Amino acid sequence: METITIPKGFKVTPEQFDQLASAEQLVRMELTKKGELIIMSPTGGEAGRKNRRLTQQMETVEIYRLGYELKILNHPQTLSGENILPGFVLDLSEI
């Protein structure tokens, strides 16, 4: 695959962006309000492995409390502040 260099400040119109996006569907592209083209490399290889590990870590929550056994929660929707922060609830549903 041949590499091209896009000059700094390169801008495209929304119509040009649509043409680019439909021609190259494997690459994630975004167009800013200023017409700047943002191209993100696809996830794979080492980056993909790191992302999978991070996702797995985010799904499991370990709670350490002095004087208590380790508590492991899988896919919790919320975390409570219990008696340390009464009334506090951390919403994890968006993560």
mmCIF file as gemmi writes it, N, C-alpha and C atoms, coordinates in Angstrom:
data_model
loop_
_atom_site.group_PDB
_atom_site.id
_atom_site.type_symbol
_atom_site.label_atom_id
_atom_site.label_alt_id
_atom_site.label_comp_id
_atom_site.label_asym_id
_atom_site.label_entity_id
_atom_site.label_seq_id
_atom_site.pdbx_PDB_ins_code
_atom_site.Cartn_x
_atom_site.Cartn_y
_atom_site.Cartn_z
_atom_site.occupancy
_atom_site.B_iso_or_equiv
_atom_site.pdbx_formal_charge
_atom_site.auth_seq_id
_atom_site.auth_asym_id
_atom_site.pdbx_PDB_model_num
ATOM 1 N N . MET Axp A 1 ? 0.842 -1.176 0 1 0 ? 1 A 1
ATOM 2 C CA . MET Axp A 1 ? 0 0 0 1 0 ? 1 A 1
ATOM 3 C C . MET Axp A 1 ? 0.888 1.241 0 1 0 ? 1 A 1
ATOM 4 N N . GLU Axp A 2 ? 0.56 2.172 -0.823 1 0 ? 2 A 1
ATOM 5 C CA . GLU Axp A 2 ? 1.337 3.401 -0.949 1 0 ? 2 A 1
ATOM 6 C C . GLU Axp A 2 ? 0.879 4.412 0.094 1 0 ? 2 A 1
ATOM 7 N N . THR Axp A 3 ? 1.837 5.079 0.717 1 0 ? 3 A 1
ATOM 8 C CA . THR Axp A 3 ? 1.539 6.097 1.716 1 0 ? 3 A 1
ATOM 9 C C . THR Axp A 3 ? 1.493 7.459 1.045 1 0 ? 3 A 1
ATOM 10 N N . ILE Axp A 4 ? 0.498 8.242 1.418 1 0 ? 4 A 1
ATOM 11 C CA . ILE Axp A 4 ? 0.437 9.615 0.91 1 0 ? 4 A 1
ATOM 12 C C . ILE Axp A 4 ? 0.594 10.565 2.084 1 0 ? 4 A 1
ATOM 13 N N . THR Axp A 5 ? 1.124 11.731 1.802 1 0 ? 5 A 1
ATOM 14 C CA . THR Axp A 5 ? 1.292 12.746 2.826 1 0 ? 5 A 1
ATOM 15 C C . THR Axp A 5 ? 0.26 13.831 2.586 1 0 ? 5 A 1
ATOM 16 N N . ILE Axp A 6 ? -0.523 14.108 3.62 1 0 ? 6 A 1
ATOM 17 C CA . ILE Axp A 6 ? -1.534 15.158 3.523 1 0 ? 6 A 1
ATOM 18 C C . ILE Axp A 6 ? -0.945 16.419 4.129 1 0 ? 6 A 1
ATOM 19 N N . PRO Axp A 7 ? -0.891 17.5 3.352 1 0 ? 7 A 1
ATOM 20 C CA . PRO Axp A 7 ? -0.289 18.737 3.878 1 0 ? 7 A 1
ATOM 21 C C . PRO Axp A 7 ? -1.067 19.294 5.068 1 0 ? 7 A 1
ATOM 22 N N . LYS Axp A 8 ? -0.344 19.921 5.984 1 0 ? 8 A 1
ATOM 23 C CA . LYS Axp A 8 ? -0.969 20.544 7.144 1 0 ? 8 A 1
ATOM 24 C C . LYS Axp A 8 ? -1.956 21.604 6.668 1 0 ? 8 A 1
ATOM 25 N N . GLY Axp A 9 ? -3.111 21.634 7.29 1 0 ? 9 A 1
ATOM 26 C CA . GLY Axp A 9 ? -4.124 22.608 6.917 1 0 ? 9 A 1
ATOM 27 C C . GLY Axp A 9 ? -4.996 22.166 5.759 1 0 ? 9 A 1
ATOM 28 N N . PHE Axp A 10 ? -4.8 20.94 5.277 1 0 ? 10 A 1
ATOM 29 C CA . PHE Axp A 10 ? -5.595 20.405 4.168 1 0 ? 10 A 1
ATOM 30 C C . PHE Axp A 10 ? -7.064 20.364 4.574 1 0 ? 10 A 1
ATOM 31 N N . LYS Axp A 11 ? -7.93 20.853 3.707 1 0 ? 11 A 1
ATOM 32 C CA . LYS Axp A 11 ? -9.357 20.888 4.018 1 0 ? 11 A 1
ATOM 33 C C . LYS Axp A 11 ? -10.144 20.243 2.889 1 0 ? 11 A 1
ATOM 34 N N . VAL Axp A 12 ? -11.279 19.66 3.256 1 0 ? 12 A 1
ATOM 35 C CA . VAL Axp A 12 ? -12.174 19.072 2.262 1 0 ? 12 A 1
ATOM 36 C C . VAL Axp A 12 ? -13.58 19.583 2.514 1 0 ? 12 A 1
ATOM 37 N N . THR Axp A 13 ? -14.378 19.561 1.475 1 0 ? 13 A 1
ATOM 38 C CA . THR Axp A 13 ? -15.784 19.944 1.613 1 0 ? 13 A 1
ATOM 39 C C . THR Axp A 13 ? -16.568 18.726 2.102 1 0 ? 13 A 1
ATOM 40 N N . PRO Axp A 14 ? -17.775 18.938 2.604 1 0 ? 14 A 1
ATOM 41 C CA . PRO Axp A 14 ? -18.588 17.792 3.007 1 0 ? 14 A 1
ATOM 42 C C . PRO Axp A 14 ? -18.818 16.807 1.851 1 0 ? 14 A 1
ATOM 43 N N . GLU Axp A 15 ? -18.954 17.321 0.641 1 0 ? 15 A 1
ATOM 44 C CA . GLU Axp A 15 ? -19.159 16.449 -0.521 1 0 ? 15 A 1
ATOM 45 C C . GLU Axp A 15 ? -17.915 15.606 -0.798 1 0 ? 15 A 1
ATOM 46 N N . GLN Axp A 16 ? -16.738 16.222 -0.704 1 0 ? 16 A 1
ATOM 47 C CA . GLN Axp A 16 ? -15.496 15.48 -0.902 1 0 ? 16 A 1
ATOM 48 C C . GLN Axp A 16 ? -15.321 14.423 0.182 1 0 ? 16 A 1
ATOM 49 N N . PHE Axp A 17 ? -15.703 14.776 1.408 1 0 ? 17 A 1
ATOM 50 C CA . PHE Axp A 17 ? -15.609 13.835 2.508 1 0 ? 17 A 1
ATOM 51 C C . PHE Axp A 17 ? -16.493 12.614 2.252 1 0 ? 17 A 1
ATOM 52 N N . ASP Axp A 18 ? -17.715 12.855 1.785 1 0 ? 18 A 1
ATOM 53 C CA . ASP Axp A 18 ? -18.617 11.744 1.478 1 0 ? 18 A 1
ATOM 54 C C . ASP Axp A 18 ? -18.002 10.816 0.432 1 0 ? 18 A 1
ATOM 55 N N . GLN Axp A 19 ? -17.363 11.396 -0.579 1 0 ? 19 A 1
ATOM 56 C CA . GLN Axp A 19 ? -16.718 10.579 -1.614 1 0 ? 19 A 1
ATOM 57 C C . GLN Axp A 19 ? -15.571 9.754 -1.029 1 0 ? 19 A 1
ATOM 58 N N . LEU Axp A 20 ? -14.759 10.383 -0.193 1 0 ? 20 A 1
ATOM 59 C CA . LEU Axp A 20 ? -13.648 9.665 0.442 1 0 ? 20 A 1
ATOM 60 C C . LEU Axp A 20 ? -14.153 8.531 1.332 1 0 ? 20 A 1
ATOM 61 N N . ALA Axp A 21 ? -15.155 8.829 2.138 1 0 ? 21 A 1
ATOM 62 C CA . ALA Axp A 21 ? -15.674 7.844 3.082 1 0 ? 21 A 1
ATOM 63 C C . ALA Axp A 21 ? -16.291 6.649 2.364 1 0 ? 21 A 1
ATOM 64 N N . SER Axp A 22 ? -16.976 6.891 1.257 1 0 ? 22 A 1
ATOM 65 C CA . SER Axp A 22 ? -17.586 5.769 0.544 1 0 ? 22 A 1
ATOM 66 C C . SER Axp A 22 ? -16.538 4.964 -0.22 1 0 ? 22 A 1
ATOM 67 N N . ALA Axp A 23 ? -15.444 5.602 -0.654 1 0 ? 23 A 1
ATOM 68 C CA . ALA Axp A 23 ? -14.395 4.894 -1.393 1 0 ? 23 A 1
ATOM 69 C C . ALA Axp A 23 ? -13.525 4.048 -0.47 1 0 ? 23 A 1
ATOM 70 N N . GLU Axp A 24 ? -13.315 4.498 0.748 1 0 ? 24 A 1
ATOM 71 C CA . GLU Axp A 24 ? -12.43 3.787 1.684 1 0 ? 24 A 1
ATOM 72 C C . GLU Axp A 24 ? -13.181 3.517 2.974 1 0 ? 24 A 1
ATOM 73 N N . GLN Axp A 25 ? -13.892 2.4 3.051 1 0 ? 25 A 1
ATOM 74 C CA . GLN Axp A 25 ? -14.751 2.105 4.197 1 0 ? 25 A 1
ATOM 75 C C . GLN Axp A 25 ? -14.021 1.421 5.344 1 0 ? 25 A 1
ATOM 76 N N . LEU Axp A 26 ? -12.775 1.005 5.146 1 0 ? 26 A 1
ATOM 77 C CA . LEU Axp A 26 ? -12.033 0.346 6.215 1 0 ? 26 A 1
ATOM 78 C C . LEU Axp A 26 ? -11.339 1.327 7.142 1 0 ? 26 A 1
ATOM 79 N N . VAL Axp A 27 ? -11.248 2.573 6.737 1 0 ? 27 A 1
ATOM 80 C CA . VAL Axp A 27 ? -10.57 3.592 7.533 1 0 ? 27 A 1
ATOM 81 C C . VAL Axp A 27 ? -11.621 4.479 8.178 1 0 ? 27 A 1
ATOM 82 N N . ARG Axp A 28 ? -11.427 4.75 9.45 1 0 ? 28 A 1
ATOM 83 C CA . ARG Axp A 28 ? -12.358 5.643 10.144 1 0 ? 28 A 1
ATOM 84 C C . ARG Axp A 28 ? -11.942 7.083 9.889 1 0 ? 28 A 1
ATOM 85 N N . MET Axp A 29 ? -12.858 7.874 9.356 1 0 ? 29 A 1
ATOM 86 C CA . MET Axp A 29 ? -12.589 9.275 9.047 1 0 ? 29 A 1
ATOM 87 C C . MET Axp A 29 ? -13.641 10.163 9.683 1 0 ? 29 A 1
ATOM 88 N N . GLU Axp A 30 ? -13.217 11.35 10.047 1 0 ? 30 A 1
ATOM 89 C CA . GLU Axp A 30 ? -14.134 12.362 10.558 1 0 ? 30 A 1
ATOM 90 C C . GLU Axp A 30 ? -13.811 13.688 9.891 1 0 ? 30 A 1
ATOM 91 N N . LEU Axp A 31 ? -14.821 14.515 9.771 1 0 ? 31 A 1
ATOM 92 C CA . LEU Axp A 31 ? -14.66 15.849 9.204 1 0 ? 31 A 1
ATOM 93 C C . LEU Axp A 31 ? -15.057 16.858 10.265 1 0 ? 31 A 1
ATOM 94 N N . THR Axp A 32 ? -14.139 17.768 10.622 1 0 ? 32 A 1
ATOM 95 C CA . THR Axp A 32 ? -14.435 18.766 11.651 1 0 ? 32 A 1
ATOM 96 C C . THR Axp A 32 ? -15.286 19.882 11.068 1 0 ? 32 A 1
ATOM 97 N N . LYS Axp A 33 ? -15.807 20.728 11.943 1 0 ? 33 A 1
ATOM 98 C CA . LYS Axp A 33 ? -16.593 21.879 11.492 1 0 ? 33 A 1
ATOM 99 C C . LYS Axp A 33 ? -15.788 22.8 10.588 1 0 ? 33 A 1
ATOM 100 N N . LYS Axp A 34 ? -14.46 22.822 10.804 1 0 ? 34 A 1
ATOM 101 C CA . LYS Axp A 34 ? -13.582 23.689 10.017 1 0 ? 34 A 1
ATOM 102 C C . LYS Axp A 34 ? -13.186 23.054 8.686 1 0 ? 34 A 1
ATOM 103 N N . GLY Axp A 35 ? -13.677 21.835 8.414 1 0 ? 35 A 1
ATOM 104 C CA . GLY Axp A 35 ? -13.344 21.165 7.166 1 0 ? 35 A 1
ATOM 105 C C . GLY Axp A 35 ? -12.046 20.38 7.226 1 0 ? 35 A 1
ATOM 106 N N . GLU Axp A 36 ? -11.513 20.167 8.445 1 0 ? 36 A 1
ATOM 107 C CA . GLU Axp A 36 ? -10.273 19.405 8.589 1 0 ? 36 A 1
ATOM 108 C C . GLU Axp A 36 ? -10.596 17.921 8.582 1 0 ? 36 A 1
ATOM 109 N N . LEU Axp A 37 ? -9.811 17.164 7.859 1 0 ? 37 A 1
ATOM 110 C CA . LEU Axp A 37 ? -10.001 15.728 7.744 1 0 ? 37 A 1
ATOM 111 C C . LEU Axp A 37 ? -9.188 15.019 8.818 1 0 ? 37 A 1
ATOM 112 N N . ILE Axp A 38 ? -9.839 14.176 9.595 1 0 ? 38 A 1
ATOM 113 C CA . ILE Axp A 38 ? -9.166 13.397 10.625 1 0 ? 38 A 1
ATOM 114 C C . ILE Axp A 38 ? -9.272 11.936 10.226 1 0 ? 38 A 1
ATOM 115 N N . ILE Axp A 39 ? -8.118 11.275 10.116 1 0 ? 39 A 1
ATOM 116 C CA . ILE Axp A 39 ? -8.082 9.859 9.76 1 0 ? 39 A 1
ATOM 117 C C . ILE Axp A 39 ? -7.467 9.092 10.917 1 0 ? 39 A 1
ATOM 118 N N . MET Axp A 40 ? -8.194 8.098 11.41 1 0 ? 40 A 1
ATOM 119 C CA . MET Axp A 40 ? -7.721 7.286 12.524 1 0 ? 40 A 1
ATOM 120 C C . MET Axp A 40 ? -7.345 5.907 12.02 1 0 ? 40 A 1
ATOM 121 N N . SER Axp A 41 ? -6.201 5.425 12.441 1 0 ? 41 A 1
ATOM 122 C CA . SER Axp A 41 ? -5.759 4.116 11.987 1 0 ? 41 A 1
ATOM 123 C C . SER Axp A 41 ? -6.657 3.035 12.565 1 0 ? 41 A 1
ATOM 124 N N . PRO Axp A 42 ? -6.872 1.968 11.809 1 0 ? 42 A 1
ATOM 125 C CA . PRO Axp A 42 ? -7.716 0.889 12.321 1 0 ? 42 A 1
ATOM 126 C C . PRO Axp A 42 ? -7.044 0.188 13.489 1 0 ? 42 A 1
ATOM 127 N N . THR Axp A 43 ? -7.864 -0.31 14.391 1 0 ? 43 A 1
ATOM 128 C CA . THR Axp A 43 ? -7.345 -1.029 15.55 1 0 ? 43 A 1
ATOM 129 C C . THR Axp A 43 ? -7.014 -2.448 15.141 1 0 ? 43 A 1
ATOM 130 N N . GLY Axp A 44 ? -5.864 -2.893 15.538 1 0 ? 44 A 1
ATOM 131 C CA . GLY Axp A 44 ? -5.449 -4.253 15.232 1 0 ? 44 A 1
ATOM 132 C C . GLY Axp A 44 ? -4.066 -4.474 15.804 1 0 ? 44 A 1
ATOM 133 N N . GLY Axp A 45 ? -3.57 -5.657 15.686 1 0 ? 45 A 1
ATOM 134 C CA . GLY Axp A 45 ? -2.227 -5.947 16.174 1 0 ? 45 A 1
ATOM 135 C C . GLY Axp A 45 ? -2.092 -5.638 17.645 1 0 ? 45 A 1
ATOM 136 N N . GLU Axp A 46 ? -1.002 -4.977 18.003 1 0 ? 46 A 1
ATOM 137 C CA . GLU Axp A 46 ? -0.706 -4.673 19.408 1 0 ? 46 A 1
ATOM 138 C C . GLU Axp A 46 ? -1.76 -3.739 20.007 1 0 ? 46 A 1
ATOM 139 N N . ALA Axp A 47 ? -2.195 -2.734 19.251 1 0 ? 47 A 1
ATOM 140 C CA . ALA Axp A 47 ? -3.212 -1.802 19.765 1 0 ? 47 A 1
ATOM 141 C C . ALA Axp A 47 ? -4.509 -2.535 20.066 1 0 ? 47 A 1
ATOM 142 N N . GLY Axp A 48 ? -4.881 -3.477 19.206 1 0 ? 48 A 1
ATOM 143 C CA . GLY Axp A 48 ? -6.096 -4.247 19.427 1 0 ? 48 A 1
ATOM 144 C C . GLY Axp A 48 ? -6.012 -5.093 20.677 1 0 ? 48 A 1
ATOM 145 N N . ARG Axp A 49 ? -4.85 -5.706 20.91 1 0 ? 49 A 1
ATOM 146 C CA . ARG Axp A 49 ? -4.662 -6.514 22.114 1 0 ? 49 A 1
ATOM 147 C C . ARG Axp A 49 ? -4.752 -5.643 23.365 1 0 ? 49 A 1
ATOM 148 N N . LYS Axp A 50 ? -4.141 -4.46 23.322 1 0 ? 50 A 1
ATOM 149 C CA . LYS Axp A 50 ? -4.199 -3.555 24.474 1 0 ? 50 A 1
ATOM 150 C C . LYS Axp A 50 ? -5.636 -3.105 24.733 1 0 ? 50 A 1
ATOM 151 N N . ASN Axp A 51 ? -6.371 -2.806 23.666 1 0 ? 51 A 1
ATOM 152 C CA . ASN Axp A 51 ? -7.764 -2.375 23.826 1 0 ? 51 A 1
ATOM 153 C C . ASN Axp A 51 ? -8.616 -3.486 24.428 1 0 ? 51 A 1
ATOM 154 N N . ARG Axp A 52 ? -8.39 -4.734 24.003 1 0 ? 52 A 1
ATOM 155 C CA . ARG Axp A 52 ? -9.148 -5.851 24.568 1 0 ? 52 A 1
ATOM 156 C C . ARG Axp A 52 ? -8.843 -6.027 26.049 1 0 ? 52 A 1
ATOM 157 N N . ARG Axp A 53 ? -7.561 -5.922 26.415 1 0 ? 53 A 1
ATOM 158 C CA . ARG Axp A 53 ? -7.189 -6.037 27.828 1 0 ? 53 A 1
ATOM 159 C C . ARG Axp A 53 ? -7.831 -4.924 28.649 1 0 ? 53 A 1
ATOM 160 N N . LEU Axp A 54 ? -7.828 -3.703 28.106 1 0 ? 54 A 1
ATOM 161 C CA . LEU Axp A 54 ? -8.429 -2.571 28.808 1 0 ? 54 A 1
ATOM 162 C C . LEU Axp A 54 ? -9.92 -2.792 28.987 1 0 ? 54 A 1
ATOM 163 N N . THR Axp A 55 ? -10.586 -3.276 27.957 1 0 ? 55 A 1
ATOM 164 C CA . THR Axp A 55 ? -12.02 -3.544 28.043 1 0 ? 55 A 1
ATOM 165 C C . THR Axp A 55 ? -12.301 -4.59 29.11 1 0 ? 55 A 1
ATOM 166 N N . GLN Axp A 56 ? -11.498 -5.646 29.151 1 0 ? 56 A 1
ATOM 167 C CA . GLN Axp A 56 ? -11.686 -6.675 30.167 1 0 ? 56 A 1
ATOM 168 C C . GLN Axp A 56 ? -11.464 -6.106 31.564 1 0 ? 56 A 1
ATOM 169 N N . GLN Axp A 57 ? -10.475 -5.238 31.717 1 0 ? 57 A 1
ATOM 170 C CA . GLN Axp A 57 ? -10.209 -4.644 33.023 1 0 ? 57 A 1
ATOM 171 C C . GLN Axp A 57 ? -11.36 -3.748 33.457 1 0 ? 57 A 1
ATOM 172 N N . MET Axp A 58 ? -11.989 -3.074 32.5 1 0 ? 58 A 1
ATOM 173 C CA . MET Axp A 58 ? -13.086 -2.174 32.831 1 0 ? 58 A 1
ATOM 174 C C . MET Axp A 58 ? -14.342 -2.944 33.224 1 0 ? 58 A 1
ATOM 175 N N . GLU Axp A 59 ? -14.467 -4.178 32.789 1 0 ? 59 A 1
ATOM 176 C CA . GLU Axp A 59 ? -15.644 -4.98 33.099 1 0 ? 59 A 1
ATOM 177 C C . GLU Axp A 59 ? -15.582 -5.565 34.502 1 0 ? 59 A 1
ATOM 178 N N . THR Axp A 60 ? -14.389 -5.685 35.079 1 0 ? 60 A 1
ATOM 179 C CA . THR Axp A 60 ? -14.221 -6.246 36.406 1 0 ? 60 A 1
ATOM 180 C C . THR Axp A 60 ? -13.74 -5.149 37.351 1 0 ? 60 A 1
ATOM 181 N N . VAL Axp A 61 ? -14.441 -4.992 38.454 1 0 ? 61 A 1
ATOM 182 C CA . VAL Axp A 61 ? -14.08 -3.974 39.437 1 0 ? 61 A 1
ATOM 183 C C . VAL Axp A 61 ? -13.657 -4.684 40.721 1 0 ? 61 A 1
ATOM 184 N N . GLU Axp A 62 ? -12.48 -4.335 41.222 1 0 ? 62 A 1
ATOM 185 C CA . GLU Axp A 62 ? -12.005 -4.892 42.49 1 0 ? 62 A 1
ATOM 186 C C . GLU Axp A 62 ? -12.112 -3.821 43.567 1 0 ? 62 A 1
ATOM 187 N N . ILE Axp A 63 ? -12.724 -4.19 44.68 1 0 ? 63 A 1
ATOM 188 C CA . ILE Axp A 63 ? -12.921 -3.249 45.779 1 0 ? 63 A 1
ATOM 189 C C . ILE Axp A 63 ? -12.063 -3.68 46.957 1 0 ? 63 A 1
ATOM 190 N N . TYR Axp A 64 ? -11.186 -2.788 47.383 1 0 ? 64 A 1
ATOM 191 C CA . TYR Axp A 64 ? -10.315 -3.039 48.533 1 0 ? 64 A 1
ATOM 192 C C . TYR Axp A 64 ? -10.794 -2.169 49.685 1 0 ? 64 A 1
ATOM 193 N N . ARG Axp A 65 ? -11.085 -2.806 50.824 1 0 ? 65 A 1
ATOM 194 C CA . ARG Axp A 65 ? -11.498 -2.07 52.013 1 0 ? 65 A 1
ATOM 195 C C . ARG Axp A 65 ? -10.716 -2.6 53.206 1 0 ? 65 A 1
ATOM 196 N N . LEU Axp A 66 ? -10.2 -1.698 53.993 1 0 ? 66 A 1
ATOM 197 C CA . LEU Axp A 66 ? -9.425 -2.079 55.169 1 0 ? 66 A 1
ATOM 198 C C . LEU Axp A 66 ? -10.282 -2.927 56.11 1 0 ? 66 A 1
ATOM 199 N N . GLY Axp A 67 ? -9.763 -4.089 56.46 1 0 ? 67 A 1
ATOM 200 C CA . GLY Axp A 67 ? -10.48 -4.959 57.379 1 0 ? 67 A 1
ATOM 201 C C . GLY Axp A 67 ? -11.497 -5.872 56.715 1 0 ? 67 A 1
ATOM 202 N N . TYR Axp A 68 ? -11.621 -5.814 55.398 1 0 ? 68 A 1
ATOM 203 C CA . TYR Axp A 68 ? -12.564 -6.664 54.676 1 0 ? 68 A 1
ATOM 204 C C . TYR Axp A 68 ? -11.815 -7.456 53.6 1 0 ? 68 A 1
ATOM 205 N N . GLU Axp A 69 ? -12.408 -8.56 53.169 1 0 ? 69 A 1
ATOM 206 C CA . GLU Axp A 69 ? -11.83 -9.327 52.078 1 0 ? 69 A 1
ATOM 207 C C . GLU Axp A 69 ? -12.02 -8.571 50.764 1 0 ? 69 A 1
ATOM 208 N N . LEU Axp A 70 ? -11.151 -8.867 49.811 1 0 ? 70 A 1
ATOM 209 C CA . LEU Axp A 70 ? -11.259 -8.298 48.473 1 0 ? 70 A 1
ATOM 210 C C . LEU Axp A 70 ? -12.608 -8.672 47.883 1 0 ? 70 A 1
ATOM 211 N N . LYS Axp A 71 ? -13.275 -7.699 47.285 1 0 ? 71 A 1
ATOM 212 C CA . LYS Axp A 71 ? -14.575 -7.947 46.665 1 0 ? 71 A 1
ATOM 213 C C . LYS Axp A 71 ? -14.424 -7.683 45.167 1 0 ? 71 A 1
ATOM 214 N N . ILE Axp A 72 ? -14.802 -8.652 44.343 1 0 ? 72 A 1
ATOM 215 C CA . ILE Axp A 72 ? -14.706 -8.518 42.888 1 0 ? 72 A 1
ATOM 216 C C . ILE Axp A 72 ? -16.116 -8.486 42.306 1 0 ? 72 A 1
ATOM 217 N N . LEU Axp A 73 ? -16.397 -7.446 41.55 1 0 ? 73 A 1
ATOM 218 C CA . LEU Axp A 73 ? -17.703 -7.3 40.899 1 0 ? 73 A 1
ATOM 219 C C . LEU Axp A 73 ? -17.518 -7.389 39.395 1 0 ? 73 A 1
ATOM 220 N N . ASN Axp A 74 ? -18.354 -8.179 38.743 1 0 ? 74 A 1
ATOM 221 C CA . ASN Axp A 74 ? -18.319 -8.288 37.285 1 0 ? 74 A 1
ATOM 222 C C . ASN Axp A 74 ? -19.473 -7.493 36.692 1 0 ? 74 A 1
ATOM 223 N N . HIS Axp A 75 ? -19.153 -6.584 35.824 1 0 ? 75 A 1
ATOM 224 C CA . HIS Axp A 75 ? -20.125 -5.742 35.114 1 0 ? 75 A 1
ATOM 225 C C . HIS Axp A 75 ? -21.064 -4.975 36.052 1 0 ? 75 A 1
ATOM 226 N N . PRO Axp A 76 ? -20.548 -4.305 37.072 1 0 ? 76 A 1
ATOM 227 C CA . PRO Axp A 76 ? -21.458 -3.559 37.954 1 0 ? 76 A 1
ATOM 228 C C . PRO Axp A 76 ? -22.032 -2.352 37.217 1 0 ? 76 A 1
ATOM 229 N N . GLN Axp A 77 ? -23.283 -2.054 37.474 1 0 ? 77 A 1
ATOM 230 C CA . GLN Axp A 77 ? -23.922 -0.874 36.891 1 0 ? 77 A 1
ATOM 231 C C . GLN Axp A 77 ? -23.658 0.372 37.732 1 0 ? 77 A 1
ATOM 232 N N . THR Axp A 78 ? -23.468 0.138 39.049 1 0 ? 78 A 1
ATOM 233 C CA . THR Axp A 78 ? -23.193 1.245 39.964 1 0 ? 78 A 1
ATOM 234 C C . THR Axp A 78 ? -22.23 0.774 41.049 1 0 ? 78 A 1
ATOM 235 N N . LEU Axp A 79 ? -21.569 1.735 41.68 1 0 ? 79 A 1
ATOM 236 C CA . LEU Axp A 79 ? -20.757 1.475 42.868 1 0 ? 79 A 1
ATOM 237 C C . LEU Axp A 79 ? -21.236 2.426 43.959 1 0 ? 79 A 1
ATOM 238 N N . SER Axp A 80 ? -21.412 1.892 45.153 1 0 ? 80 A 1
ATOM 239 C CA . SER Axp A 80 ? -21.908 2.668 46.28 1 0 ? 80 A 1
ATOM 240 C C . SER Axp A 80 ? -20.753 3.15 47.145 1 0 ? 80 A 1
ATOM 241 N N . GLY Axp A 81 ? -20.923 4.316 47.732 1 0 ? 81 A 1
ATOM 242 C CA . GLY Axp A 81 ? -19.943 4.835 48.678 1 0 ? 81 A 1
ATOM 243 C C . GLY Axp A 81 ? -20.077 4.213 50.049 1 0 ? 81 A 1
ATOM 244 N N . GLU Axp A 82 ? -21.089 3.367 50.203 1 0 ? 82 A 1
ATOM 245 C CA . GLU Axp A 82 ? -21.394 2.669 51.455 1 0 ? 82 A 1
ATOM 246 C C . GLU Axp A 82 ? -21.31 3.634 52.633 1 0 ? 82 A 1
ATOM 247 N N . ASN Axp A 83 ? -20.685 3.21 53.745 1 0 ? 83 A 1
ATOM 248 C CA . ASN Axp A 83 ? -20.652 4.09 54.924 1 0 ? 83 A 1
ATOM 249 C C . ASN Axp A 83 ? -19.508 5.099 54.869 1 0 ? 83 A 1
ATOM 250 N N . ILE Axp A 84 ? -18.613 4.984 53.877 1 0 ? 84 A 1
ATOM 251 C CA . ILE Axp A 84 ? -17.506 5.942 53.731 1 0 ? 84 A 1
ATOM 252 C C . ILE Axp A 84 ? -18.011 7.241 53.098 1 0 ? 84 A 1
ATOM 253 N N . LEU Axp A 85 ? -18.827 7.107 52.058 1 0 ? 85 A 1
ATOM 254 C CA . LEU Axp A 85 ? -19.448 8.256 51.389 1 0 ? 85 A 1
ATOM 255 C C . LEU Axp A 85 ? -20.949 8.007 51.311 1 0 ? 85 A 1
ATOM 256 N N . PRO Axp A 86 ? -21.659 8.173 52.403 1 0 ? 86 A 1
ATOM 257 C CA . PRO Axp A 86 ? -23.098 7.874 52.42 1 0 ? 86 A 1
ATOM 258 C C . PRO Axp A 86 ? -23.85 8.657 51.348 1 0 ? 86 A 1
ATOM 259 N N . GLY Axp A 87 ? -24.674 7.92 50.61 1 0 ? 87 A 1
ATOM 260 C CA . GLY Axp A 87 ? -25.477 8.551 49.568 1 0 ? 87 A 1
ATOM 261 C C . GLY Axp A 87 ? -24.793 8.668 48.226 1 0 ? 87 A 1
ATOM 262 N N . PHE Axp A 88 ? -23.477 8.396 48.171 1 0 ? 88 A 1
ATOM 263 C CA . PHE Axp A 88 ? -22.749 8.496 46.909 1 0 ? 88 A 1
ATOM 264 C C . PHE Axp A 88 ? -22.932 7.22 46.1 1 0 ? 88 A 1
ATOM 265 N N . VAL Axp A 89 ? -23.284 7.382 44.823 1 0 ? 89 A 1
ATOM 266 C CA . VAL Axp A 89 ? -23.42 6.254 43.912 1 0 ? 89 A 1
ATOM 267 C C . VAL Axp A 89 ? -22.737 6.637 42.605 1 0 ? 89 A 1
ATOM 268 N N . LEU Axp A 90 ? -21.775 5.834 42.181 1 0 ? 90 A 1
ATOM 269 C CA . LEU Axp A 90 ? -21.07 6.054 40.925 1 0 ? 90 A 1
ATOM 270 C C . LEU Axp A 90 ? -21.76 5.234 39.838 1 0 ? 90 A 1
ATOM 271 N N . ASP Axp A 91 ? -22.301 5.911 38.822 1 0 ? 91 A 1
ATOM 272 C CA . ASP Axp A 91 ? -23.01 5.258 37.73 1 0 ? 91 A 1
ATOM 273 C C . ASP Axp A 91 ? -21.985 4.767 36.704 1 0 ? 91 A 1
ATOM 274 N N . LEU Axp A 92 ? -21.911 3.461 36.494 1 0 ? 92 A 1
ATOM 275 C CA . LEU Axp A 92 ? -20.967 2.866 35.539 1 0 ? 92 A 1
ATOM 276 C C . LEU Axp A 92 ? -21.674 2.378 34.285 1 0 ? 92 A 1
ATOM 277 N N . SER Axp A 93 ? -22.938 2.65 34.141 1 0 ? 93 A 1
ATOM 278 C CA . SER Axp A 93 ? -23.693 2.101 33.016 1 0 ? 93 A 1
ATOM 279 C C . SER Axp A 93 ? -23.217 2.612 31.663 1 0 ? 93 A 1
ATOM 280 N N . GLU Axp A 94 ? -22.625 3.794 31.6 1 0 ? 94 A 1
ATOM 281 C CA . GLU Axp A 94 ? -22.145 4.354 30.339 1 0 ? 94 A 1
ATOM 282 C C . GLU Axp A 94 ? -20.763 3.865 29.958 1 0 ? 94 A 1
ATOM 283 N N . ILE Axp A 95 ? -20.075 3.19 30.868 1 0 ? 95 A 1
ATOM 284 C CA . ILE Axp A 95 ? -18.703 2.747 30.607 1 0 ? 95 A 1
ATOM 285 C C . ILE Axp A 95 ? -18.723 1.38 29.967 1 0 ? 95 A 1
